[in-house]
Amino acid sequence: MESPYRLHYAPDNASLVIRLALEEMGLPYGTVLVDRSRNEQDGATYRTLNPNGLIPVLETPQGPIFETAAILLWLADTHDQMAPAPETPDRAAFLKWLFFTSNTLHADLRILFYAEKYIAPEQGDALRAGIRPRLRQHLQLLEGLAQQAPGWFSADHVSVLTLYVACMMRWMALYPAQVDRSWYQLADTPRLREILTQLELRPSTRAAIAAEGLGATPFTSPTYANPPEGSAI
């Protein structure tokens, strides 16, 4: 491939986090649309890259990588950017919050979005109602972290964790469609709001806005994506 990286993506999916990281690091990359409207993520070709059929996949010189946190950590370590280096004192704290974000926050968010994959369809709304307080608690923990303002999670410094949390807060404000989302109020987390506000000013975000049709304020006042190709649904 012409560039060392090729991102298999769908608009406004978890691949958005990886796009932002690649842009922020200034790395050349190509993209391959995974058309969710045609269930291409379930096709044999895509599943040779990710047998779980989930988006994203990043093709690298070392082979394809899936799982958002794994891709982020690999990029950060490979290019020595946007995360504390392994030998530094901040590394342990950074890792625990990165994997909290991946294994706890993101996992619970999937339950909110896809409740019917976890429980009988008629019980989906009850499961969503039960998961919302957990998500609010997760955000308060991250708000407390932002108040401490470590260099890898603050409005002044962008890390891969910053990008990951920002995208999930975008999705909390938007999805799932046609259900009550009043439980999520950005004003409840003012330090996180500062992070999102600063992130919207960065060239990496502007590039992602253009590529995926995210709207002018994709994190602080998001609207549904209107991508030039593919579908965010």
NORMOWO-V930024 format. One record per backbone hydrogen bond with DSSP energy under -1.0 kcal/mol. NH is the residue of the N-H (numbers start at 0). CO is the residue of the C=O. E is the energy in kcal/mol with one decimal. If there is no record, write none. Layout:
nh=(NH,NH)
co=(CO,CO)
e=(E,E)
//
This chain:
nh=(5,6,7,8,12,15,16,18,19,20,21,22,23,24,26,29,31,33,35,37,38,39,41,42,46,48,49,52,56,57,58,62,64,70,71,72,73,74,75,76,77,78,80,87,90,93,94,95,96,97,98,99,100,101,102,103,104,105,107,108,109,110,111,112,113,116,117,118,122,123,126,127,128,129,130,131,134,135,136,137,138,139,140,141,142,143,144,145,146,147,152,153,159,162,163,164,165,166,167,168,169,170,171,172,174,183,187,188,192,193,194,195,196,197,198,199,200,201,205,206,207,208,209,210,211,212,220,225)
co=(58,29,56,31,9,12,13,14,15,16,17,18,19,20,21,4,6,8,33,34,35,34,38,39,42,45,45,49,7,64,5,59,57,66,67,68,69,70,71,72,73,74,75,84,87,89,90,91,92,93,94,95,96,97,98,99,99,100,103,104,105,106,107,108,109,113,114,114,119,120,122,123,124,125,126,127,130,131,132,133,134,135,136,137,138,139,140,141,142,143,149,156,81,158,159,160,161,162,163,164,165,166,167,168,170,180,184,185,188,189,190,191,192,193,194,195,197,198,201,202,203,204,205,206,207,208,216,212)
e=(-1.6,-3.1,-3.0,-2.3,-1.5,-2.5,-1.2,-2.6,-2.4,-1.9,-2.7,-2.6,-2.9,-2.3,-2.3,-2.3,-2.6,-3.3,-1.1,-1.1,-1.5,-2.3,-1.8,-1.3,-2.3,-1.6,-2.2,-2.2,-1.1,-2.6,-3.0,-2.1,-2.3,-2.3,-2.5,-2.7,-2.4,-2.6,-2.6,-2.5,-2.7,-2.3,-1.5,-2.1,-1.5,-2.3,-2.6,-2.1,-1.7,-2.4,-2.4,-1.5,-2.2,-2.0,-3.0,-1.9,-2.2,-2.7,-2.4,-2.1,-2.0,-1.2,-1.8,-2.3,-3.0,-2.3,-2.0,-1.2,-2.5,-1.7,-2.0,-2.3,-2.3,-1.7,-1.6,-1.5,-2.1,-2.4,-2.0,-2.5,-2.3,-1.9,-2.0,-2.1,-2.5,-2.2,-1.8,-2.6,-1.9,-1.1,-2.4,-1.1,-2.3,-1.8,-2.0,-2.6,-2.3,-2.1,-1.8,-2.3,-1.9,-2.1,-2.1,-1.5,-3.0,-1.7,-1.9,-1.9,-2.2,-1.7,-1.7,-2.4,-2.6,-2.3,-2.2,-1.7,-1.2,-1.5,-2.0,-2.4,-1.9,-2.6,-2.0,-2.2,-2.4,-1.5,-1.4,-2.9)
//
